[in-house]
Amino acid sequence: MQILNSVRKGLFSIPSYVPGKPIEELEREYGIKHAIKLASNENAFGPSPKAIAALKACANRVHRYPDGGCFYLATKLAKKLKVLSQNLIFGNGSDELLVLAVRAFVNKNEEIIIADPTFLIYEIAGRVQGARVMKVPVKNFHYDLEGMLKKINSKKATLKGNLKFQKGHSALNEILKVLL
């Protein structure tokens, strides 16, 4: 195909994201019914009644572009968090926010540091940007912060990723203790 000759060559070596199978496909494949899927960040309980009501309330406006700046949400959150609304950023999920951050802060051939294993989008975002992705294996399902620290070899490093199976655990304080 001629158009492929115009594509940046480095993109061909980046792994494709393979989403989880839809629950209907899993039930068909395994010959089961009423499966509960605990992957792909899906909610086994379905949407909340409040979310359904909100969707119904705005259904007659879905043909219009939404407010990308989320004016009303930003105003309420800024008041609650006691910050300026222009200091908030919104996106269509955490993947988009992560990609935007990598685009804004990571230059070609810079290094980013991620845990291994982690979500594939972290590596994809870095590699699309032309960054060198440095992986540090987790230890007992936690970040190896000392290992990450040893990988830093410049004034600028990106630490990202969150192990979803660490229910309720945030590594931010641990990262700050190690890095500062």
N, C-alpha and C positions, 0 to 999 in steps of 0.2 A: 504494500500500500504506500503510495507516494507521500501522504501526509505524515506518516511515521518518520520520514527522513527529517522532518522539521522539529520533532520532539527532542528535548534535551536528553542526551544519551544516558546520563546518570540515572534518569527516572526508571529505565528498564531493569535496573538491578534492585529496586526497592520492592520489598514484598507487598503483595496486595492484601488488603484487609479482607478477611473472610468472616462475615457476620454469622452469628449463631443461627441454626436452622429454626424456621417457624415451628411453633408447637404442633400445628396440624401435620407438618411433614414428619416430625418425630413420632407422633402417634401412629401415623401410617406406616413408617419404617419399622417400628417395633410392635405393631399390631396391638396397641394399647389405647385406652380411652381415659379421659379425665386426668391427663398428665399435668403435673405442676412443674414448670420450668423455673429453675433457680439461676439461670445464666442470662447473659445479655442485658443485665440491669433491668429486667422486666419485673413487674409487680404481680405476684400471683393472686392478689386480692382485687385487681382491677382498679379503674380510676375511682377517685373519691366522688361521692354525690355532689360535692361543691364544685369539683372540676367539670363534671357533666353539666351542671347548671350554668356554669360560666361559658362553656362551649355553646350551649343552646342559646344563651343570651346574645352571643356575638355571631351566630351562624349566618345572619343576613348581611354581614360585613366581610365575609371571608374572601370576597372577590377584590378587596382593596389591600394594598400593601400595609403591613402593620407599622407602627411607629418604632423604627429600629433603635431609637434612643431611649425607648421605654420611659417617656417623660413622667407619667404618673407613678410608676413603680420606683423610678429613680428618686422622685421627690419624697415619697413616703419612706423609702429606705434611708435616704440621706438624713431625714429628720430623726428616724429611729436610731441610726448609727452615729449621729452627730458628726457627719462628714459633709463635704460639698458634693452635690449630685454629679458634678463633672469629674469627680474622682472615682466614680463607679463605672464599671464596664459590664455589658450584658452580651450574651451570645446565645446561639441555638445549641445549648449543651456545653459540657466541659471540653469536649473535643475541639469545638470551634474556638473556644477561649485559649486553649493550649496552642493551637495552630497560630492564632493571632499573636500570642506572646513570642513564639519562636520566630515568626516573621519579623517582629519588631526588634527583638534583642539579639538574635543569633545571626552572625555573618558566615559566609562561605568559609569553610576550613576551620572554623572555631569548633571547640569541643563542647558537647553536652554530656552530662552524667545522668544515667538512669539506673534504676534498680533492675535486677534480672532474677525472676521474671517480673514483667509488668505488662501493661496494655500495649499492644502493637502500635497504636496511634502515636505514642511518644517517640518511638524510633522512626516511624514514617515521617512525622513532622520534621524531625532533625535532618533526616537524609534528603528529603525534598529540598530543604534549605541549603543543602551542601555541607552540612556540619559532619564532624566525626563523632559518632555515637560511642561513648564509653560506657560499658555495662559493668555493674558491680553486683555480684550475686548476693541475694538476701541471706541472712543468718537467722535461722529459727523463725522464719516468716516476718522478720523485721529488717528495716534498712541496716546495712552495714555502713554506718556513718563514718567510722574511721577509714574504711576502705574507700568510700567516696572522697573523703578528704585527701587521701593519698593520690587520687586520680587528678586532683586539681593542679594544673601546672601553668595557670595564667591568672591574671587579675579578675577574669570574668569566667564564671562557670554557671551552668544552669542545672539546678537540681530539681527534678520533677518526678511525679509519680506518686501514687498512693495505693497501698496494697488493700484492696477492697475487703479481703478476708480478715483484716485486722479490725474487727467491729469496734467502732468507737475510739480507735487509737489514732492520734495525730502525732506525726513525728516532728512537727514544727519546732517545738521547744527543744527536742533532742538535737535537731539540726543546728539551731542557733547556738546551743551550748558548745557543740563540737567546732563550729566554724568561727565563733567569736572567742 
